[in-house]
Amino acid sequence: MKHQISKFKVKDGSDANQMLLKKLVRNFIAHGKLVTTLKKAKPLSAIMQRLVHKAASGSEASLNVLLPFLQNKKSATLFIDEVKLRLGANPTSGSVRVVKLGNRIGDAAPVARVEWTREMPEAKKVEKKA
């Protein structure tokens, strides 16, 4: 018996769970923050922590781990670059945070916002010489 093992489950089965989490990962990476239910936010933050840890090395093996979640090589390399810019070469844990926002009005589901702990550094503006 496997005691005290909690997994993210929705009604539609394991394939739907995997696809839902992959969509959440892609949306979080695209927008930088995401508002969703607390039940979806907790596994999303755990997956993002793993992906950030893999992306920090920037190797070909880490690219192969990122591809199932990000679906194309271009977005995976962009994510690796973003992680290196945002967190440096050696990120520790705690790069993604879950902030509880209260309950949703319609169905009283607990809602949370998933966001990066560190903001993106400002890009240096390159001035053209006249």
N, C-alpha and C positions, 0 to 999 in steps of 0.2 A: 504494500500500500504506500502511496506517496502522500504524506501528510503535509499540510501547510504550503502547498504549491498553488499559487494563484496565477492565473493567466487571464488575458483580456479575451472575453468571449462575447460575441453578439449572436443573435438568433439564427443567422443564416449559415453558419458553419465556418470551418477553419480557412477555406479559400477566401471567403468574404472578409474575415478578420485580417488576413495578410494583405489583401488589396486595399482595405480601408487604411491600414497603417502606412502602406506605401504612399497612398494619396496624401495622407496627413504629413508625411515626411517631405514630399515634394512641395506641398503648399507652404509648409513652414520655411523651407529653404528659399522659396521664391519670394515670400513676403517678409520674412524676418520675425514675425510673430503670428500667433494663431489663437483664436478664441474658440474653444470647444468644450464638451462636457468633461468633467473631472475623470470619468472612467476611461475616456479616450486620451486624455492629456498625460496621465501617469505612464502608460507604456510608450507613448510618443517620446517623452523625455528620456526614458531609459534607452530607447533605440538611438536617439540623437546623440546621447553620451557615447555610445559604442561607435557610431559613425564618425564623430569628431575625433575620437581617439585613433581610429584607423586612418582618417584623413591627415592627421598630423604628421605621419611618417612620409606620406606622399609617394610610396613605392608602387610598383606595378601590382603587387599582391593586394595592397589596400584598395587600389582602383577596382580590382575584381570583386572585392567585398561590397564596394559602393554601387556597382553597376546594377544589381537587382533592384535596389531601392530607387535609383535615379534614372534608370532606363536608357540613357545614352552617354557616350564617353565625354561629350562636350560639357554637359551639365556636371558630370562627376569631377572633371578637371577644374571647372569653375568653383565647385564646392571646396575642393582641396585648396585652391588659391584663397578663397574667402576665409577658410579656417585659419590658414597661416597668417593672413592679414589681421584677422580679428583676435586670435588667441596666441599668436607667436608659434615658434617651432615646438615647444614643449607644453602643451596645454595640460593642466591638471583637471581633475573632475570638477563639476559644478559650472559647466559652460552654458547650460540651459536651465532655466528656472520655471517653475509652475506657480502662478499666482492665482489664488482662489478669489473669484469675483462675487460669489453669492449664488442665489438660485435664480433660474430663468423664470420669467413671468408666466409663460404659457403652461408649462408642465412641472414647474418647481424642481427641475433637474439642476444639480450643482454644476456651475459653469466655472471654467478656469482659463487663464491666458498663459500660453507657453511662449517664452521669449528668451533671447540671448541675455546672458548676464553682462557681457561687455558690448558696448556699441562699436560699430564699424569706425575705424579711424578715418578722419577726413583725408580725401585724396589731395595730394599736393597739386596746386594749380601751376601749370606750365605757361609762363608768359612768353609770347613771341617777341623777338627783338625786331624793331622797325628798321 
